[in-house]
Amino acid sequence: MKPISILEKALEYIEAHLSDPISLSDVSRETGYSYYHMTRLFTAVSGESVNRYIHRRRLSVASEKLLHSDQRVLDIALECGFQSAEVFNRAFKGHFGCTPIEYRRRGISRFVEAKVKLLPGDLEHIAFNVSHTPEIAEREAVQLGGLRGTTALSNNQIPSLWEQFLREYHSFFSTSAIGYSVCETLSTTYTQEGDIAFTVLVGSPVSALTSLPPGLIAKTLNGGKFAVFTHRGAFRNLYTTYLYIYGTWLPSAKAELDEREDFEVYAREVISYDDPQNEVKLFIPIK
C-alpha cells in the first residue's frame, strides 16, 4: 500500500474515534505501520505529529459544537475526548486564547486556529505541492491598481474577477506585469453555516496611484516581514494550502502574525484555473 493510502486510512480511523482515548499506538496498529514509521510518515506529510493532530481536531470539533449547539460545555468536553471540563477548559484556552464559554458568547468561528479535517486529496497536495518551510523575507511597500470584489469559500469569485481585470485593463499594464491577489482580512465575515466571506483585490503594480484608468482601485500594500510559501498546481487547492499554513505551520512555528494583509504573487502566467503547472507565492505577514 502506498504511503498516502496509509495516511488516508489513518485519518479515517482518527475521525471515527475522536471521542475515544486513542493515541499514536492505536493508529499504528490500525494501519499496520510501526510506531516509528507512522510517526515519520505522518509528520513528514501533514507537518505535525499524530497526537497533536488528534488533539487539535478534537478542539476544532468542540469549537463547532459550542457555536452550533446548546449542549453543556461538560457534555461537549466528554464527547470530544476530554476527561473533564477542567482539562477541556485548559486545553481550549491554551489553543484559542479564551475559555469555551467566552468563545460561545462571542459567536464567531476562529477559522485561523481551527484544525479543519484533512480529506484524502488534501494529503497528496500538501505532500507534493506546498513548501513546508517558508522563506522569511523583507519586502518594501507596493502600489497596486486593481479590481475589488467579494468572494467566499462556497462561492469563489476570484477567477471571474481576474477575467474582468485582464479583459478591461490588460492594455494599461506592461506584458511583464506581475499579478497580485490581496486578501483584505479586515472585512472577513463568518456565517453560522461555517462559510467565510471576504473582499479581495486583484491587480498589478503601478508607478503612481493618481493616473489610473476609470474603474481601477488604488491600493498600497504595506511592506515588512513575511513568511513566503509556494503553492503549485490547481488554484482550487489554494484553500488546502492556507489550511496547512494557518492550521499546521503557524502553531508549530510559534510565529506571530502581524496586522497586515496576506497576499499572493503569481510567479508565472496563468493559463487556466486548474492548470497543474500553476505556481503562486503566498506572503503571510509576521512580526
C-alpha positions in Angstrom: 0.0 0.0 0.0 1.3 3.5 -0.9 2.3 5.9 1.9 -0.5 8.3 1.0 -3.1 5.5 1.2 -1.7 4.5 4.6 -2.2 8.1 5.8 -5.8 8.2 4.4 -6.5 5.1 6.4 -5.1 6.7 9.5 -7.2 9.8 9.0 -10.4 7.7 8.6 -9.6 5.9 11.8 -8.9 9.1 13.7 -12.1 10.8 12.6 -14.2 7.8 13.5 -12.6 7.6 17.0 -12.1 11.3 18.0 -14.2 10.8 21.2 -12.3 7.7 22.2 -8.9 7.7 24.1 -6.9 6.9 21.0 -3.2 7.6 20.5 -0.4 7.0 18.0 -0.1 3.4 19.1 -3.8 2.8 18.1 -3.4 4.5 14.8 -0.2 2.5 14.0 -1.9 -0.8 14.9 -4.9 0.0 12.7 -2.8 0.8 9.7 -0.2 -2.0 10.2 2.6 0.6 10.2 5.1 0.6 13.0 5.1 3.3 15.7 8.3 4.7 14.3 7.3 4.7 10.7 3.9 6.1 11.3 5.5 9.0 13.3 7.9 9.8 10.5 5.3 9.5 7.7 2.5 11.4 9.3 4.8 14.2 10.4 6.6 14.5 7.1 3.3 14.8 5.1 1.0 16.7 7.4 3.6 18.8 9.3 2.6 17.7 12.8 2.5 14.6 14.9 -0.4 12.2 15.1 -1.2 13.1 18.8 -1.1 16.8 18.0 -3.4 16.4 15.1 -5.8 14.4 17.2 -5.7 17.0 20.0 -6.3 19.9 17.7 -9.1 18.1 15.7 -10.9 17.5 19.0 -10.7 21.2 19.9 -11.9 22.1 16.4 -14.9 19.8 16.6 -15.6 21.2 20.1 -15.5 24.8 18.9 -18.1 24.0 16.2 -20.4 22.3 18.8 -20.0 25.4 21.1 -21.3 27.7 18.3 -23.9 25.4 16.7 -25.5 23.6 19.6 -26.9 24.3 23.0 -25.1 21.4 24.7 -23.5 21.9 28.0 -19.7 22.6 28.0 -19.1 19.4 30.1 -21.0 17.3 27.6 -19.1 18.7 24.7 -15.8 18.1 26.5 -16.6 14.4 27.1 -17.9 13.9 23.6 -14.7 15.3 22.2 -12.4 13.0 24.2 -11.5 15.2 27.1 -11.6 13.6 30.6 -13.1 16.6 32.4 -14.3 20.1 32.0 -11.2 21.4 33.7 -8.9 19.6 31.2 -11.0 20.8 28.3 -11.1 24.4 29.6 -7.3 24.5 30.0 -6.7 23.0 26.5 -9.2 25.2 24.8 -7.9 28.4 26.3 -4.3 27.4 25.5 -5.3 26.9 21.9 -8.0 29.6 21.2 -6.9 32.2 23.8 -10.3 32.2 25.6 -12.5 29.8 27.6 -15.2 27.7 25.9 -17.9 29.9 27.4 -16.3 33.1 26.2 -15.9 31.5 22.7 -19.6 30.6 22.7 -20.6 34.1 23.8 -18.7 35.8 21.0 -20.4 33.5 18.5 -17.6 33.9 15.9 -15.7 30.9 14.4 -11.9 31.3 14.8 -11.0 29.9 11.4 -7.3 30.5 11.7 -6.9 28.5 14.9 -9.3 25.7 14.0 -7.8 22.4 12.7 -10.1 21.5 9.8 -10.4 17.9 8.9 -7.9 16.7 6.3 -9.5 15.0 3.4 -7.8 12.2 1.3 -7.0 14.6 -1.6 -5.5 17.2 0.8 -2.7 14.9 1.9 -1.3 14.4 -1.6 -1.5 18.2 -2.3 0.3 19.1 1.0 2.9 16.4 0.4 3.9 17.4 -3.1 2.7 20.9 -3.9 3.3 23.0 -0.8 6.6 24.3 0.6 6.5 23.0 4.2 9.2 25.5 5.4 8.7 29.1 4.2 11.3 31.6 3.1 11.4 34.6 5.5 11.7 37.8 3.5 11.5 41.6 4.0 9.5 43.5 1.4 9.0 47.1 0.6 5.6 48.7 0.2 4.0 48.1 -3.2 1.4 50.3 -5.0 -1.3 48.4 -6.9 -4.0 49.2 -9.3 -6.8 46.6 -9.4 -10.4 45.5 -9.0 -12.1 44.7 -5.8 -14.8 42.1 -5.3 -16.3 39.9 -2.6 -15.7 36.1 -2.5 -16.5 33.2 -0.2 -15.3 29.6 0.3 -18.7 28.4 -1.0 -18.7 30.8 -4.0 -15.3 31.7 -5.3 -15.5 34.9 -7.4 -11.7 35.3 -7.8 -11.4 33.7 -11.3 -14.2 35.9 -12.7 -12.6 38.9 -11.1 -9.3 38.1 -12.8 -11.1 37.6 -16.1 -12.7 41.1 -15.8 -9.4 42.7 -14.9 -7.5 41.1 -17.8 -10.3 41.8 -20.3 -10.7 45.5 -19.3 -7.3 46.7 -18.2 -4.7 44.4 -19.7 -3.6 47.1 -22.2 -2.9 49.5 -19.3 -0.2 47.3 -17.8 3.0 46.0 -19.4 3.1 42.5 -20.7 5.6 41.6 -17.9 3.3 43.0 -15.1 3.1 40.7 -12.1 -0.3 39.7 -10.8 -1.2 40.3 -7.2 -4.2 39.0 -5.2 -4.8 40.6 -1.8 -7.0 39.1 0.8 -8.5 42.0 2.7 -8.8 40.3 6.1 -10.3 43.3 8.0 -13.5 42.7 6.1 -13.7 39.0 6.7 -17.1 37.7 7.9 -18.1 34.3 9.3 -21.5 32.8 8.8 -23.4 30.5 11.1 -23.2 27.8 8.4 -19.4 27.9 8.6 -18.8 29.8 5.4 -16.2 32.6 5.2 -16.6 35.7 3.1 -14.1 38.4 2.4 -13.1 41.1 -0.1 -10.2 40.6 -2.4 -8.3 42.9 -4.7 -6.7 41.6 -7.9 -4.3 43.7 -9.8 -0.7 44.7 -10.7 1.9 47.2 -9.6 1.8 50.8 -10.8 4.3 53.6 -10.6 1.7 56.2 -9.5 -1.7 55.9 -7.9 -3.1 59.1 -9.3 -3.2 58.2 -13.0 -5.3 55.0 -13.0 -8.0 54.4 -15.6 -11.6 54.8 -14.5 -12.8 51.7 -12.6 -9.4 50.7 -11.2 -8.9 51.0 -7.4 -5.6 52.3 -5.9 -4.1 50.3 -3.0 -0.8 50.4 -1.2 0.4 47.1 0.3 2.5 47.8 3.4 6.0 46.4 3.5 7.6 44.4 6.3 8.5 40.8 7.2 6.8 37.9 5.6 6.8 34.1 5.6 6.7 33.1 1.9 5.2 29.8 0.9 5.0 28.3 -2.6 1.8 26.7 -3.9 1.9 24.6 -7.0 -0.9 23.2 -9.1 -4.6 23.9 -9.5 -5.9 27.0 -7.7 -8.9 25.1 -6.4 -6.4 23.6 -3.9 -5.3 27.0 -2.5 -7.7 26.7 0.4 -6.0 23.5 1.4 -2.6 25.3 1.3 -3.9 28.0 3.6 -5.3 25.4 5.9 -1.8 23.9 6.1 -0.2 27.3 6.7 -2.6 28.6 9.4 -3.6 25.3 10.9 -0.3 23.4 11.0 2.7 25.6 10.3 1.7 28.7 12.2 1.0 26.9 15.6 4.1 24.7 15.2 6.4 27.5 14.2 5.2 29.8 17.1 5.3 32.7 14.6 3.3 35.8 15.5 1.1 37.2 12.8 1.3 40.9 12.0 -1.8 43.0 11.4 -1.1 43.4 7.7 -2.8 41.7 4.8 -1.6 38.5 3.3 -1.4 38.4 -0.5 -0.5 36.2 -3.4 2.1 36.9 -6.2 1.7 34.8 -9.4 5.2 33.6 -10.4 4.2 32.7 -13.9 1.4 33.4 -16.5 -1.8 31.6 -15.5 -3.2 29.6 -18.4 -6.2 28.2 -16.5 -7.5 28.0 -13.0 -6.9 24.2 -12.9 -3.5 24.1 -14.6 -1.2 21.7 -12.8 1.7 24.0 -13.7 0.4 27.0 -11.8 2.7 28.4 -9.3 2.0 31.2 -6.8 3.9 32.7 -3.8 1.8 33.3 -0.7 3.0 36.1 1.6 2.0 35.8 5.2 2.8 38.9 7.3 4.7 38.1 10.6 6.4 40.2 13.3 
